[in-house]
Amino acid sequence: AQELEEIIQRADYILDALLGTGRSRSLPDSMRSLLGRVHEEREKRAELRIIAIDLPTGLNADTGEVDPGTIPVDVTITLACPKQGFFFFPGREYIGELHVGSIGLPPELESHLKTEMLTGQLVNSVLPKRPLNSNKGTFGKVMLFCGSPPYPGSAFLAGNAAGRIGAGLVTLAVSAQMLPIYASAFHETTFVLLPEEEAGSFECVSTLKSHLEGYRALLMGPGLGQSPYIREVILELLEELRAMPDEQRPHLIVDADGLNNLSALERWWTLLPPGTVITPHPGEMGRLCHGLKVSGGGIDRLELSRSKAQEWQVTLVLKGACTIVAEPDGRTRINWQANPALATAGTGDVLAGMIAGLLAQKVDPFDAASAAVHLHAAASELVSAQIGDTGLLASDLLPQIPRAIMRLRS
């Protein structure tokens, strides 16, 4: 025991390789005591680094649950593939920096897996090319049906995000009442002037639909509010979209108040056109599931995302500390980059705009949602590198989006 104590006191690095993925029972007291002593030493010496091999001892590889004796590590070098439990809390807080080490398994052994970690390499492979002979039409047009007098910032954030991720043109459908607000700050955007509420929902939808030709993406929801009039407009617009031929219909992204309005309706998902992307946070997801409690980071999110993407026939982006992107066919991608700086108003509007911008560039909905989630987190990391994890504003993300893409490509 004395020799072990001296080793711990002198060590620069300590490897946690006591147990692997096969653990099925609580850690013995002797192991908890040893791990506790290592953690105590780490608290005393900031320069000491703890590295877990495969996973921190006592962390459940499937659920993310941890034994009371489990200690957080600085680096986890996991073998072959990331473990499912790494993406869910409390396990996520114990992993530190994650590296995946190859053990020489043939690639075909992974081909049947339907859940994968979002990585820079994966995202880089789906980003659209930027040929030299491009024009704004090459990169598509985004229409926004967002914003209202109480929430004007939502459309600004979403539209700027669509442009920053590379869309060729962004258009905001807005009433004359709102136009001065946006025209003074939204210089690169064009506008569709919608009739005022007194003209009725039919006139509003007719005007919007008449301008959709040539648009590849339509974002509906951020900042719209939940008035009876808006709900009526949403229902009529969805009916028009469902009636459009597939080759003419823009990809629909429904976020925020678009989801809140739908959640009040029975079998709301039957109203959506094919290929829709929805982006609920846990509260919105709970409302869409008629009052179900949805966690922000627990293992319950994984099966819920899979089952609802299939039931609703949508690309589902369940936001949270580790956001999940799920397809109706069962494919699932999980974002590893958790950043508490993103827990602030408006960051979801930015994400929705980024997805719309990639859809306008002809990126497949599953890939567009996946790439946007990864780049959204990467942009937040660039902000946090300058200011830490407190005080990020959603607008801080906007100039970092192209920088995140540049870093990825380089």
JOWOBEL-V798980 format. One record per pair of residues at least 12 apart in sequence whose ideal C-beta (glycine too) atoms are under 7 Angstrom apart, sorted by the first residue. I is the first residue (numbers start at 1). J is the second residue. D is the distance in whole Angstrom. If there is no record, write none. Layout:
# JOWOBEL-V798980
I;J;D
I;J;D
This chain:
# JOWOBEL-V798980
8;37;6
8;38;6
8;41;5
9;41;7
11;48;7
12;48;7
12;49;7
13;49;5
13;51;6
14;38;6
14;48;7
14;50;5
15;51;5
15;53;6
16;50;6
16;51;7
16;52;4
16;53;7
16;56;6
16;57;5
16;73;6
17;53;4
18;31;6
18;57;4
19;57;5
20;54;5
20;55;7
21;54;7
21;55;7
21;61;4
21;83;7
23;58;7
26;67;6
27;57;7
27;58;5
27;67;5
27;69;4
31;69;6
32;68;7
32;69;3
35;57;6
35;69;5
35;71;5
36;69;7
38;50;7
38;71;6
39;71;4
49;74;5
49;75;7
50;73;4
50;74;5
51;73;6
51;74;7
51;75;5
51;77;7
52;73;4
52;76;4
53;77;6
54;78;5
54;79;5
55;76;6
55;78;6
55;83;6
56;70;6
56;71;7
56;73;5
56;76;7
56;94;5
57;70;6
58;70;4
59;85;6
59;91;5
59;94;6
60;85;5
60;91;7
61;83;4
61;84;7
61;85;5
62;84;6
62;85;6
63;85;5
63;88;7
63;299;5
64;85;4
64;88;3
64;89;6
64;90;6
64;91;3
64;92;7
64;299;6
65;91;7
66;90;5
66;91;6
66;94;6
70;94;6
72;93;6
72;94;5
72;96;7
73;94;7
73;96;5
74;96;5
74;97;7
75;96;5
75;97;5
75;99;7
76;95;5
76;96;6
76;98;5
77;99;5
77;101;5
78;98;7
78;100;6
78;101;7
79;101;5
79;103;5
80;103;5
80;105;5
81;100;7
81;110;7
82;98;7
82;100;6
82;117;5
84;115;7
86;98;7
87;322;5
87;334;5
87;336;7
88;297;6
88;298;6
88;299;5
89;297;4
89;298;6
89;321;7
92;297;7
92;321;7
92;322;6
92;338;6
98;336;6
114;330;5
114;331;5
114;332;6
115;332;5
115;334;7
116;333;6
117;334;6
117;336;6
118;333;5
118;334;7
118;335;5
118;336;6
118;370;6
118;373;6
118;374;5
120;408;5
123;370;7
123;371;5
123;374;5
123;375;7
123;408;6
124;408;5
124;409;6
126;363;6
126;367;4
126;371;6
127;371;6
127;405;7
128;166;7
128;361;4
128;362;7
128;363;6
136;168;3
136;169;5
137;168;6
138;168;6
139;166;6
139;167;6
139;168;4
139;360;7
139;361;5
140;167;6
140;168;6
140;216;4
140;217;7
140;360;3
140;361;5
140;362;7
141;168;6
141;169;4
141;171;7
141;214;6
141;215;5
141;216;6
141;360;6
142;162;4
142;167;5
142;170;5
142;171;7
142;215;7
142;217;5
142;219;7
142;356;5
142;357;6
142;360;5
143;171;5
143;173;6
143;212;6
143;215;5
143;218;5
143;250;7
144;158;6
144;159;5
144;170;7
144;171;7
144;172;5
144;173;7
144;219;5
145;173;5
145;208;6
145;218;7
145;220;5
146;158;6
146;219;6
146;221;7
146;222;4
146;223;5
146;224;6
147;174;7
147;178;6
147;223;4
148;223;6
148;224;6
148;225;5
149;178;7
150;225;7
151;223;3
151;225;7
152;178;7
152;181;5
152;223;7
153;346;6
154;222;4
154;223;3
154;256;7
154;349;5
155;172;6
155;182;7
155;222;7
155;223;6
156;182;7
156;185;6
156;186;6
157;346;5
157;349;4
157;350;5
157;353;7
157;394;5
157;395;7
158;219;6
158;222;5
158;349;5
158;350;7
158;352;5
158;353;3
159;172;6
159;186;6
159;189;6
159;353;6
160;353;7
160;398;5
161;350;4
161;353;3
161;354;5
161;357;7
161;398;6
161;401;7
162;353;4
162;354;7
162;356;5
162;357;4
163;188;6
163;357;7
164;398;5
164;401;4
164;402;6
165;354;5
165;357;4
165;358;6
165;401;5
166;357;6
166;361;6
167;357;4
167;360;4
167;361;7
169;190;7
170;188;7
170;189;5
171;189;7
171;190;5
171;191;7
171;192;6
172;186;7
172;189;5
172;191;5
173;192;4
173;194;5
173;208;5
174;191;6
174;194;6
175;194;5
175;196;6
176;193;6
176;196;7
177;196;7
179;191;6
179;193;7
192;207;7
192;208;7
192;211;5
194;207;6
194;208;7
195;207;6
197;229;5
201;229;6
201;232;4
201;233;5
201;236;5
202;236;7
204;233;5
205;233;6
205;236;4
205;237;5
205;240;6
208;237;7
209;240;5
212;250;6
215;250;5
216;250;6
216;251;6
216;359;6
216;360;4
216;362;7
217;250;5
217;251;5
217;253;7
217;356;4
217;359;4
217;360;4
218;250;4
218;252;5
219;253;5
219;255;7
219;352;6
219;353;6
219;356;4
220;234;7
220;252;7
220;254;6
220;258;5
221;254;5
221;255;4
221;256;5
221;257;5
221;258;3
221;259;6
222;255;5
222;256;5
222;257;7
222;349;4
222;352;6
223;256;7
223;257;7
224;257;4
224;258;7
225;257;6
226;257;6
226;260;6
226;261;6
230;261;7
231;261;5
234;258;6
234;261;5
235;271;7
238;271;5
238;272;7
241;273;4
242;273;5
246;274;7
249;273;6
251;275;6
251;277;7
251;359;4
251;365;6
252;272;7
252;273;6
252;276;5
253;277;5
253;279;7
253;352;6
253;355;5
253;356;5
254;276;6
254;278;5
255;279;5
255;348;7
255;352;4
256;348;7
259;278;6
259;280;5
259;284;5
259;288;6
260;284;6
260;287;7
263;287;4
263;288;5
269;312;4
269;314;7
272;314;6
275;365;6
276;314;5
277;314;7
277;315;4
277;317;7
277;355;6
277;365;5
277;369;6
278;314;5
278;316;6
278;317;7
279;317;4
279;319;6
279;348;7
279;351;6
279;352;5
279;355;7
280;318;6
280;319;7
281;319;5
281;348;6
282;294;4
282;295;6
282;296;5
282;320;6
285;318;6
296;320;5
296;321;6
297;320;6
297;321;4
297;322;6
301;318;6
301;320;6
301;324;6
302;324;6
305;318;5
305;324;5
305;326;4
305;332;7
306;326;5
306;330;6
306;332;6
309;326;4
309;327;6
309;328;5
310;328;5
310;330;7
313;328;5
315;327;6
315;365;4
315;366;6
315;369;5
317;369;5
317;373;7
319;348;6
321;338;4
322;334;6
322;335;6
322;336;7
322;338;5
323;335;5
323;373;5
325;366;7
325;369;5
325;370;5
325;373;6
327;366;5
331;366;7
333;370;5
335;373;5
335;374;6
335;377;6
337;377;4
337;378;7
337;381;7
339;377;6
339;380;5
339;381;6
339;384;6
339;389;7
340;389;5
341;380;5
341;383;7
341;384;5
341;389;4
341;390;7
341;392;4
342;380;5
342;392;7
344;392;6
344;393;7
344;394;6
345;394;7
346;394;3
347;394;5
347;397;7
349;394;7
350;376;7
350;394;5
350;397;5
350;398;7
351;372;6
351;373;7
351;376;5
354;372;4
354;375;7
354;376;6
354;401;7
355;368;5
355;369;5
355;372;4
358;371;6
358;372;6
375;401;6
375;404;5
375;405;6
378;404;4
379;397;5
379;400;4
379;401;5
379;404;5
380;392;7
380;397;6
382;400;4
382;403;6
382;404;6
383;396;5
383;397;7
383;400;6
